Structures are given as structure tokens and as C-alpha cells.
């Protein structure tokens, strides 16, 4: 399967949830989705299409908090990144950790560094600085003027 | 009500070459639960990267891992070259693969040695580390450094492998094959090693998929993934080699995969050297004047598995965001599956079987108050926190059975 075929399958199934698709060089694509649809899209990729969760990258930008969930289809060398934009004030999104354990640590890390809440996370404790860091201070947040 | 005994391994423990705290909750000899505490190695690499120029980031990410120091620059170069949209010259592709595979050999030898040490089989430790030494000498010859080679840059490599250096590398590949035969024979046929590693620390195929484990940890459980083949980069699509897998998922299978992978690495290196001899010297780096705005994802197969770098460029001189996922980040988490139900003695080798690299797993930030510019935590406060923490650990451990 090439990247376009993978994207077509995804858009065919979730047309209402997808805001934008950016095909990149190589076999990469970024799919911007409504953040409420993350669970159903991830479930489809992971369970039906056999994608592997690589990692998630959070960013603090002027638009709010953005997360890229990177999925890899190893047989075809494709990386699909599901991109969500979260609320500026109270960023929150459903946790994927009840579907696969691979996202457990990275969600805890993003919670700790960016202050993003992962709803229904089995154990949203700090990962890196348990007891060693001020509460409510998120080192990866930026200040925009 | 069953009471469990807490056995801490770490944060500083002779068994581990890096600081990390594993808490084994045991019922007699059997490990019933395991927790870990991390954060002893935070250096703020992802955040620091945002304040460095692209050229400087190479030196920064090279210092994420002290063992496989070239795997992070490899993935970062792939990511940035994707943003720029260049394909590097064939010569630099071959040089990159030679460095990557030499590193795989020395890293796997290091692991085999340590695994022997954890099992109380120090002869294997002495042998493996002795055989590893000439590989480090090769690095010193090629790059000037035994480790942290500073070979990679955007658009190519910094140093050539001249024709005059090739015979020495070739000769060593012949020598290392013989040593590997000896080592592999000794490890694979030893009844004591069989008894200590077969059926120990099993990760099933489903565990690997659930935890998204990568590298030899995944391949030893029959999950056939390898970025070098699946998402080809550098010279890997230009040479012949095969991905080694095993089915059992235990510590022995992981050792088997690593031992056999070293033969493949030697073969890749020899084929790259053949190609380098035919290509003209020089022409090892393209001139890249600027990095445009864009998003790049770079992967490389490190000795421990897939390294993933995600770089967002806003067109300035440094990355706007640089996310790094080292293989140990997903591999270490599998201890929840591999260690529970084992005896304490087997839990240690099961932990070691993923070849954990803690400093790869942690990349914390130094925080400054935006309004005053002051550090939120200064050195004295850190010392205070550290002493407080030591006292807390002492108290809580004393309270346990």
C-alpha cells in the first residue's frame, strides 16, 4: 500500500472528522483531525490496519497545544501522523493508553511538561520528576506576546 | 493478606551502568510487581535543541547516548534532509552505513559482555569487551574519536574514509568474524547459559505490539521490523543483507538475534567498502545553505531499535520543536510483562535483555521564569531537594519489611 492509498482509505471512512491532509516527501503524511475523533481513528489504524504507535510529539504554539500522534505501517514504510489542536486554556484529550500500553509513558510525559490532561489515563502520574518539580509549572510551555 | 518485600535495584547500583531505580515487590523469591523511578539523567536535550543551530544540534544529539552515539545524529540528519528535500551523495551514504554498522557491532558486543556479567559468567564479559576494543580503535582511526564521532552533518558526512584506511577495516572484519564464531559458539552451546536464559523473561508477540517495542527486543519475539529495510535510508537499500528474527521471545532469543546481527553488520560494512573503493574520494557533503520551514520525520535503526526524530522548522536557524524517541523509551516499559512472575535472579537479566539505555530515555528541561529570567530551581535548591529525597527514600525503605 502506498501513502495515498492509506490516506484514501482513512478519508473514506472518517471524512467528517478530517480537517486537512498534508502529503509530505517520502512516505509521510500529516492528517489534521477533530480532537474528539482521536480514539476512533487510532483504533482503526492500530486494530484494523496494523499500524504501530511510534510516539506522540506535543507543541505549544499560538494556535494552542498541538499533538502529533505518529503511527508507522512497517510493512510499507509509511508514517501517518494524526494531528490535533487542543484548547489554549484547558488542554485535554482522550488517552490512548487503554488501547495500547505504548502511549502510557509519553502521555504522562506530555502531562508533566505541557500540562495537557489525558482523560481516562490509567495512571497519569509524573514520569520524569516525581516529587522533584514545582506543581503547576510546565517547562515546555511558551509565553506568546 | 500477603505481604510483599521491596527490593530496590538502584538508583546507583553495581549492576547498572546508569542511575535508575527499579522497585521489585517480591513474594519470597518471586517478583509480583515492579515499578520504576526515572529522572536521574535529565539533561534537557529536546528543549536545548530549540536554542541551537542545526549544525550544533548534531553535537547535542550525539551526546544523548554514550554507546550508540551515531544513531541520533543519523535520525536527525534524515529528518532535516527530508525538510530540505535533498538526497545525499552515494559516497556519503556508504560512509554513514559503515559508521552505523561498526557501531552496531561494538554496541552488541558491549551488551553480550554485560549480559554475561549479569549472569555471573564473567569470561563472556572479558572476551566480548576485549573483542570490542579493536572496533573502537577503528573508530578512532576513521573519525579521531573512540565514541561521539562527529561524523554527520546536514547533507553528508564530515570526514571521508580514504582508500588508505579501507584495508585496516577489511582486515578487522575478517578478525571479528572469527572472534564472533568463537563467542557465538561459546554462548549458544553453553548449558549454563541455556538454563539461565531459555524460557526466561518471555515477551510474546502480542506484548511487543502492545508496548510498541522495537529493535532486537521486537525481532526476538517474531515481530519482523527493521527500519533499515522498511523505510530505507543511507546505503542499506544498496547492499545485500537480511533481517534476523527469532520466535521464542526469551532472553536467549534476544542474545541470538544480537549475535547473528553482528555477522550481517560485518557483511554490510564489507559491501560498503567495496563500493567506496570504486567511488572517487571526496564529494562527501552537499552544501546546504538554509533549512526551509517544514516538518521532517527521521528514523534510523540503532542497535537497540528504531530511533525517531520529529523536527519542526519555522525557517529560522534552529528547530522550533524537536521531539526525540529513543528505542529504550518503549523497550524498557516491557519489563512489566517480562519480569513479573520471575525469580529475582532472573528479573535482573530480563531487565538487561532489552539493552536498556536510560540516558536515552530521559531528556528533561531546565526551567526559567519567563518574567524575571531567573532559574526556577538553582543549584542549592537542587542539592536540598536531592538530600530531602535521599532521606525520604531511607525512611520509606526502612518502613518496609
Interface residues (C-beta under 8 A of the other chain):
Chain A: X24 X25 X26 X27 X28 X30 X52 X53 X54 X55 X57 X59 X68 X70 X72 X74 X75 X76 X77 X79 X81 X100 X101 X102 X104 X105 X106 X113 X127 X128 X129 X130 X131 X132 X134 X137 X139 X140 X143
Chain B: X37 X38 X39 X42 X46 X47 X82 X85 X209 X210 X211 X212 X225 X230 X231 X232 X295 X297 X299 X306 X308 X310 X312 X320 X321 X323 X325 X329 X330 X333 X336 X362 X364 X365 X366 X367 X370 X376 X377 X385 X389 X392
